[in-house]
Amino acid sequence: MKKMHVIGFVVLFCLVIMPTGTYALPISGTGVNGGSFTGSIDIVYGSDSLSASAPWLIISLTNTSATGSRDIGLYIAGYVLPNSAMTEIDLVPVGGTWMGRQPLANADRGTTAESLINGFVVYFRDSGGTVFDKAPVAVAEPSTMMLFGLGLLALGVGLRRKI
């Protein structure tokens, strides 16, 4: 009976410390010619600090390209969302961060950040204005998640047999 109390306490503790809010989805990508970025993407509905009535897409991008990438440097020039044209942004130098908001035409609350990153690509250009590289968002493969889940299941079964 004491084991059940300990297990119940651990489950309750995990539920209490579980985050209840939504957080931005971390994204990253690396191109073939040295362009790379990290950042986050989030969708915020009418309860954000600006009291927006329509959903907003909030994107934050940090240029993490190698400083030696082409002697003239690489700049983030813009991004592309699925089924849309490139949205140009101010040039973001290596180490710089850009954050932007844009309204979403689709007010469906079923739209998630995960559904938008499927075709999300960041474009890089050099100081001469030539598009030099593009980096798609890296997304974990479903098979990786299944392998991770099976590993946790095996660990749980193994621990249960020892108890």
N, C-alpha and C positions, 0 to 999 in steps of 0.2 A: 504494500500500500504506500510505503514511503517513496518508492520509485515513481509511482503515479503522481504524487504531489510534486516531486522534483521536475518531472516532465511537464506537468501542467504549469508550474511556475516559469519554466523556460519558454514555453509557448506564449504565455501571457506577457512575459518580458519582451519577447520578439515582436508581438503585436503592438505593444506600447511604443517601442522605439521606431517602428516602421513609419517612414515619412508619409504624411497624409496629403501634402500639396503636390502639385505637378512641377516638374523641373524641366529645364530645357534639355533637349536631346543633344549630347555631345557628338560632333562630327569631325572627321579628318579625312585628308586625302593626299596622295602623292602622285605627281605627274612623271612622265618618262624623261623629261629634260631638266629635272631639278626643282620644279615648282612644287611646293607643299603648303598645306594650311591646316589649322585646327580651328575649332569654333563651336558654335551651338546654333540650333534652330528650334524655334518654339512657336506655337500658335496660342494667342491670347484672345479670349473672348471679352465681353463687356465689363468684366470686373477688374481690369488693370488700372494702373494709377491715372491714366488719362481718360478713364470712363468711356472707352470707345464703344460705339453701338454695334459696329461690325467687327468680325474677327480680323486680327492683325497677324501677319507673319513677321516674327522678329528673328533676324539673322545677325550673328556676330562671327566675324572672320579675322583670324590672325595669320599674317604671312610668316610662315616658318621655313621659307626656302633657305638653302645654304647661302651664306653671304658671298661665297665665291662663285655662285651660279652666274655664268656670263659676267664678264668684267663690268658691264654696265648695270647689272642688277635686274632682278625680276620684281614686278609689281602685280598685285591682284588688280585685274581690270574689270571684273564683273562676274556674274553667276547666271546660271540657267536653271530654271525650275522645269519640271516635267511639262511637256506640251506648251512651251512658251518661248519667246525670244529672249536673247541675252539682256539682262539688266545691267547696264554699265554703272560702275561706282567710281568714286574718286580713287586715284591710284594709291595703293597701300604698299609702302616700302617694306623691306624685310624687317621683321620685328614689330611692325605696326599693326594696329587693330582697327577694324571698321565695324560699326554696328548700324543697322538700318531697320526701318519698319516699313512695311507696305501693306495696304488693305488687301484682303482676299475677296475676290468676287463671289466665291462660294461660301455662303453663310451656314453651310451644313455642319452641325456640331460633331458629326462623325468623322470629319477631316482631322487627321492627326499629323504630327510632324513626321512620323515614320512613313506615312503614305507619300509625303513630299520628297523624301530623300532618295527615292528610287531612281529618279533621273537627274538629281542635283549634280551640277558640274561647275567648278570654279575655273575661270580663265586667267592666265598670266600673260603679261606682255613686257617687252623691254622698254627702255626709255625712248626708243625711236618710234614706238607705237605699234610695232609688229607683234601679233599674237604669237607667243613662243611656246606655250605649254598649256595643257588643261589637265585638271585633276578631278576625277569623279570621287564621290563619297565612298569610303570603305564601309561595308555593311557586313556584319557577321553572317556567315552561311547557316542555313537551317540545320545542316548536318553537324556543324560544330555545336550548336545548341543541344541537339539530340545527344551527342556524345557526352557533353557536360552533364545533361540530365541523367543519363544512364550511369555515369560515374557517381553522381550524388545518390542515386538509388542503390547502387552496389555498396556504397559507404554506409548508408542507412541500414541496409540488411545486415551487413557485417557487424555494425555496432549493436544492433538489436539482438543478435545471437550471443554476443558477449555479456549482455545484461541479464 
